[in-house]
C-alpha cells in the first residue's frame, strides 16, 4: 500500500505515534487509508450538508474494510460572489483546490480518494488534483437543489436575477420580488438547473469517475446518502484492483464527455473545465473539437435556463443513464470504457429507460440536430469564443448588432439599468478576462437584467470574461485572446457592427483590416487592476483560459 511509507517499520514509530494521537487503533492503521476530501462549508448552499455525505462515504469505507480520513477543501459560492469584486476570486480557486488535493494526498500518503464537491469550481478542481496524483478515485457530489416555487411555477437562482430586471423595469412589485427572494432556492444543493455545477457533476458521471446517479439525484433525497455509502464501498474495490483515476479519465472518456455535453446542453463553462481536466490527465482537447462533435450530436435536453425543466425532472426521467442510452444507437459514444462501478458504460446503462420524452427528447424529435454548445471564430475571436446555442432564441442565431462597449461589468450594468441599451445592440464587456479582470469573472447580472427587462431575444452580449451557466440568450463568452493581451475585442468601438452566425459558427467585427491595424497600433495596455496578493500572481502567470492551461510552466 502507498500508505506503508507513513506507517510501516521501526523508523515510522514517530509517525504512528501521531496517528495514535488522533485516536486511530493499530487495526485502523493497518488498513488502506482513504482520503475523504470534503468541501463542507456554511457559505455555499451546495456544500452546507456535505458533512452528512462525508459521514455516509466514511461508513461505506468502513463497511468495506478501509480507514477513512477526512480532510477539507475550500469552495466559493458563485451566486454570493456574483456582481462584485468577490467573483474575481471564483475561477482562481480551481487551481488552489487542485493544489490542495495534491498536497494533502501526497503529504499523508493516502491509498485512495473519495472527492466530495458540489459546486462550480470545486468539482473540476478536485478532479484535476486527483488526476495529477493518479490514485484510485471516486467522485461523490452533494447533489442538486430542488426547484423553488413562485406563483405556481418552478424557479431557480437565475429566476431571482431576472426578477431584479423585471422589478427595475417596473414589471413586478416589491412584494412579487420578495416572493422570488424567499422561495426560489428552497434548500441545500447545487442550483437546480443545468448550470455549471450540475453540468460538471453530470460530466463526472459520464466520464465514469462517479457512480450512476451522481449528476441528478437531488441533495434532499435519501438516495443521495445511499449513493455516498456505495461510493465509500466502491473506492475499496478500486484500491484492491488498483484501478486508478487515469485508467478511467482518458482520451476516450473525455470525448464521451464532450459529446454528452452537447446532448445535454450543459454550461459553457464546461469548455473551460474539460480542457483543464484533460490537461491533468495527459490528454489534449481543444475548442475546435467541440464543433466537430456538435455537427453530428443532437441536443435532447433543455433544462433551465434553456427550458422550464430542472435537475429533479431529469432525474425522474431516468437521469444521465437514460440520456446516454437514448443516444447509444448513434455510435457517438464509446460504451466499452471502464468506470468506477467496475463495469463498462455499456453495462451501466443497460436497461435504462427514458421515462419522459419531453424531458429527454427521443432521437427522432431532438431540440436540434446539432449540439447545445457552439464555438465561434472570426476576426473578433481568432482563438474562439463560446455560446450556449441551445439557450438562444432562433431569431438571434444569425444577426448583426451595433456595439456598445464597456470596460467592466459594473459599467455595463449601469448602462442597462439606466436604459441605455436598445433592441439590436450588442453589449461588449471587456477587460474581464483571466488576466485583465483579473480572474475571469462570471457575469449573470448583465444577462439576467436584460432577460428580466424582456430583451433576451433582442440584445446580444459578448465578453472576454465568462457568462454563468445560468445564462440564457445570445451571450458569448470566453473571447480569446482577451482584451488585456491585445486581443481584437480591445479594439471594438461604440457603433461598430458585429456579425454573429451561430449556425456557421462565425463572429466578425465589420471593420477593415487596415482600420483594425490602425486601432491596434494606437492601443495601450492597461495598468494591472490588482497589484498585490493571489490575484496579482494569477494575472501575471495566466495564459489563455480557453485552453485549460491556466498557469504557465516556470
N, C-alpha and C positions, 0 to 999 in steps of 0.2 A: 504493500500500500504506500501511496505517496506520503501519507501521514506518519509513516515509520520514522522519517527524519526528525520528527519532533517528539517521539515517544518511545523509541526502542534503544536499548543498551544502557550500560552504566553511565556513559557520558551524558545521557539525557535525564539523569536524576533531577537537575535543576528545572528542566522543562516540565517534567512530570509533577514536580512539587507545585508548580503554578497551576497545572490542571487540578491538582488536589485542592488548591486554594479556592478554585471555582466550584468545588463540590463534586467533581467527577470521580467516580469509582474506578478501580482497576479494570472492571469489566467494561465500562463505557470507553475507557481509554484504548482498550484493545480492539474495539470495533472500528469500522470505517467511519471517518469523521466527515460529516456532510455540512457544508456551509449553507445556511439559510439566509440569503441576502434579502432583507425586508425593508421596504421604504415607508413603513408606517410613520405618519405624522399627523398633527392636529391642525394642519393648514390646508391640506388637499382633500376635498371630498372623496376622491377616488382612492385615497390612501388611509382615510380615517379608521377603517376597520381591518386593515391588513394584519394587525396583530392577531386577529381571530383566524385569518387564513394561515398565518405562520404557525399558530398553535396546531391547526389541523395538519399542516405539512409535517410538523415535528412528530405528531402522533403516527403518521404514516411511516416515517423513517424508523421510529422506534419499533413499530409492529414488524418491520422488515429486517430488524437486526442491526440498525445503524445508530450512530450517535449524532443527533442534530445539534448544530451550534449556530445560534442566530447572531448575525452582525447587521449593522444598519446601513442604509443608503439615503442620500438626500433626494429631494424632489421639489420642483416648483409647480404651483398651480397656475397654469397659463391664464385661466379666467380671472383670477385675482390679480395677476401680474399685468393683465391687458390694459392698454391705454395710458401707460405712464412709464417712467424710466425702468421700472422693475422688469418689463418684458425684455429689456436688453440682456437680462441675466438668464433667460429661459434656455435658449439653444446651447449656450456655452456650458450649461450643467451636464449636457450629454457626455462631454469629454471628461468632466470631473467624476461622473458616475462610473464611466468605463474604467477610468484610472483607479477609482477606489475599489471596485470589484477585483481588479487585477492585484492591487496591493494587499488587500485583506486575504485573498485566497493564497497568494504566494507566500506571504509572511507567516501564515499559520498552517500551510501545507494541507489544505483540505483535499479530500479524496474525490469529492463531487460537489455540485452546487444545485440548489433549487433557488431560482430567482423569483422574487415576489414584488413585481412592479404593478402599475396600472395605468399611469397617465403618460402624457405626450413624449417627453424626452427620456423618461425613466426606463421605458421598455427597450428602446434601441440602445440606450447607454449601458444597461446591464448586459444585454446580449453581446454587444461589442466587446466588453471586458471579458466575458466568458469565452468568446471565440479566440481572443488572444491567448488565453490560458489553455484552451483545448482540453478541458476536463469533461467528464460526464456531467451533463447539464439538463435540467428540466425547467421550463418557464411555467409559472403558475400565477397568472394575473388575478387581480381582485374582482374583475367583472364590471359590466356596465350598469349605470344608474337606470332605474325605471323612468319612463317618461313622466313628465308632470301633466297636470290638467288645468286648463284655463278655459272657462266658458264652454265646457263640454268637449274641448278638443285637446289632443295630446300636444305637449310643448316640450321645449328643452332650453338649454342655456342660450342657444342662438336666438330663440324667441324673445328673450329678455333684451338682448342687444337691439333687435329690430323694434321692440316695443319703445325703446328710447327714441328712435327715429320717428315712430308714429306719434309719440307724445309731443316731440318738438315740432312736428308738422301739424299739430292740432287735431289729429285723427282719433285720439283716445283721451280719456280723462285721467286725472291723477289717481282716482280710485281704480280704474282699469289697469294703470301702470303698476299699482301696488299689488294687484292680483298676479301679474307676471312675476314680480319680485318674490312673492311669498309662495308661489305654487309651481314654478317651472322646474325647480330642482328639488324633488321630494325627499332625497336621502342620499346615502353613500353610493359610490360607484363612479366610474368614468362617465363623462357626459353622454347622454343617451342616444345620440345619432352616430352616423358613420364619420365621426371626426377623427383627428389624428390618433388619439389614444386607442379607440376601438379598432381603427384601421390596423395599427401595429399589433394589437392583441390578436386580431384575425390573421395577420401575416405570420405570427409565431405559430399559430395552428397549422396554416398552410405549409410552412417550412418543415413542420414535423417536430419542432423543438418543444412544443406544448401538446398536452393531451387534447383529444377531440372535445369540443365544448368550451375551450379556453376563451375563444373570441366572443361568445354570445351569451353564455349563462349569466343572468343578472346577478349583481352583487348581493341582492337581498334574498336570493334563493338558497335553501339548504343544500341544493345540488352543487353549489359552488364550494361548500365546505367538504362535501364528499369528493369532489374533484381534487381538492387540495390534499386530502388524505391519500388518494390514489397517486398523486404526484410524488408524495413522500415515499410511498412504497416503490414507485417505478424508478426513482433515482437509484435505489439499491440494486435493482436489476441491471441498470446501466453500468454501475460500478463493477458488479460481478462479471458482466460480459465485456467490460472495457469498451463500451460504446461512447465515443467522445463527441463533443459539440460539432466538430468539423466533419465527423462521419455523417452527420445529418444536414447541417447547413453547408451546402456546396453549390457549385455552379448550376446543377440541375434543379435543386430545390429552390434556389433564388430565382431561376427563370419561372418556375411554378408560381412563386410569389408575385412576380411582375404580371404574370398572366391573370391570376386571381384578383390582383389589384384592379385590373381593367374590368373584369367581370363584375366585381362588387361595387365599383365606383368609389374607391377609397379617397382619403385626403391627399391633396397634392404634396403634403409633407412626406409621404412615403417615398417620393422621388428624391428627397433629401436623405432619408434614413436608410433605405435599402442599399444604395451605393456605399454608404459608410459601413454597414454591416458586412457587405460583400468584401470590402477592403480588409477588414479584420479577419475574414475567412480565407484571405489569399486569392480572392476572385475579383475580376474586373467586370463591372457592369456600368453602363453609361446611359444618358438620356436618350440617345439615338435608338437604343433597344426598345424603349417604351413605345415609340411609334410603330416600329416593325412588328411588335407583338400585338399592338392595338388593332392593326389592319385586319387581322383575322380572328379577333376575340370579341364576342358580343358582350354588351353591358346588360346584365339581367336584373340588377337591383338598384332601386332609387330610394335609399334610406335618407333621412334628414341629414343635411339640408337640401338634398336634391328632390326629395319627395316627402310625403306625410307619414312615413313609417319609421320605426325605431328598432333598436337592437333587440328589444324584447320580442318584437314581431318576427324578426329574422330567426331568433331562437325557436319560437313556436312553430315556424315554418320548416324547421329541420336543421337550421344552423349552417355552418360552413361545410359540413359533410354533405348536406343536401345540395348545396350550390356546386361543390366540386363534382358530385355525382351527376348533376344536370349537364355539365359541360364535358364529362369524361368521354362521351362518344365522339367528340370532335377531334380527339388526338392531340390536343394542345397542352395536355399535362403529362408529365412523366409520373406514372402511378406506381412504379416499382421501386420507389425510394424508401429507405428505412426511416422510421420515426421513433419517437421515444416510447411508444407503446410496445416496441419490439416487433411490430408488424409493419407491413408496407402501407403506403397510402391506399392502394387498391383494396387491401383487406380492411382498412379503417372505414372506408366509405361504402363498402359493400352493404347493400340493404338500406342505405339512407334514402328517405322518401321526401319529396317536395310536397309539403302539406298545404301550401298556399301559393297558388300560381299567380297571385297578384303581388306577393312579396318577392318571390323568386320566379321571375318570368321563365317560361319554357323556351327552348331554342327556337321554336317557330314563331315566337312573339316577343323578341327582345326589345328593350327600350331603344337600343341602337345596335347596328351590326358591327360597330367598332367600339373600342374600349372607352371607359368613363373618364380617362385622363389623356391629355394630349400635350406634346412638347412642340412649341412653336419656335421657328428660327427665321432670321432675316437680318437686315442691316441694323435693326434696333437691338437685337439679341443674338449676336453671332454664335454664342455658345449655347443658346437655348433659353426658354422660359416655360413655365408650367401652368396649365389651366385645368380645372375640374370640368371638362367639357360636358359631362353628364348632368351638371347642375346649371347649365347655361340655357337661357331661353332660345328657341330655334331662330328667332329673328336677330339674335346677337351673334350667331355663329360666324357670320360673314358680314362685315360692315366697315365703314370708315368713320373715324371720330376726330373731333377737334381737341387738341391737347390743352389742358390747364395744369400747370406744373407747380409742384410744391416740394420743398426740400426737407420736409419732415412730416411725420404722421400728424403732429399737432397742427401744422399749417393746413393740412388737407381737411381735418375735422372742422376747424374753424370756418373754412370756406363752405363746407357742406352745411353746417349749422347756420351759416349766415345767408344761405340761399343763393350762393354764387355759382352753383353747379346746375346746368340745364340739360335737357334731353339732347343727345348727340355729342356730349362731351366725353373725353377720356381723362380721368384724373390720374396724373403721373406723380407718384410719390417716390422720391429718390433719396440717396444718401442714407438708406436704411438697410443696406446690405451687411454681410458679416463683418466687413472691415469698416465701412462708413458709418454704421449705426452707433457704435459697433454692436455686434451681437445678432444682427438679422432679426429684428422684432417681427413678431406675428401680429397681423392687423385685422381684427374682426370689427373694431368700432367703425371705420370708414365704410366698409361694405354693408354692414348691418344698418347703419344710419340711412344709407341710400335705399336699401330694401324696405325699411320701415316707412320711408317717405314715398314709396311707390315707384322708385326709379331703377329698380334692379334690372329691368329689361330695356332701359333706355340709356344707361351710363355705364361705361367700362372703366376699369381701374387697372393700372399696371405699376409694378414696383420692383425694385431690386432687393426688397425685403421679402417677407413671407405673408401669405394670407392664411388665415385659420382654416383648419379642416371643416369648421362650421360655416364657412363662407359659401354663399351661392351667388349666381350672376357671373358676368364676364369679368372675373377677377384674375389677373395674370400676374403671377409672382415668380420669384427666383430668377429675375432677369440677370443674365450673365454675358459679359463682365459687368460688375456693378459700377455705379457712378464714381465711387471713391477710387476705383482703379482706372478711371478714364474710359469707362465703357460708353457706348453711344447714348445710353439713357441720360448721361450727364449733359449732352448737347441739345436735348429737346428744348424748344422754346414755346412759350404760350402762342397759340394759334396754329402751330404745326398740325398737319393732318397725319394720322396714323391709320394704316390699313391693316385690318385683322381678318384672317381667314382660318378659322379653326377646323375647316374641312381639309384644306390643303396644308394646314399646319405651318402657316407663314405669318410673320408680323413685320411690317415695313414702315419706316419713317419716310414720308413722302417729301423728301428734300434731296437735292442733287448731291452727288459725291463731292463735288467741288465745295458746296456750301458746308457739308459735314466736315470736310478737311479744314476749312477756314475756322469753324467753330472750335474744332479740336485744337488748332494752333493757338487759339486765344484762351483756352481753358486753363484754369489754375487749380491745382489740387487743394482741397480744403484742409484746414488745420484739424488735427485729431480732436474729436468732441470730448473724449475722456483720456486723460494723460497719465493716470496712475491706477494701480490696482489690477485685478484679474482681467477686466475688460480691456484695459490698455494692452496687456500682454497678448490677449486673444487677437486684438486688432492688428498687432504687429506681426503675428505668425500666421494669420488666417490666409487661406487661398480661396479659390472658387468653391463655395459651399455646395454647388450643384454636383460637383464631382464626388462628394462624400469625403474628400481628403481635407479635413478641416485644418490640421496643423502641418506645417512644412517640417521635413526632416532637418534637424540641425546638427 
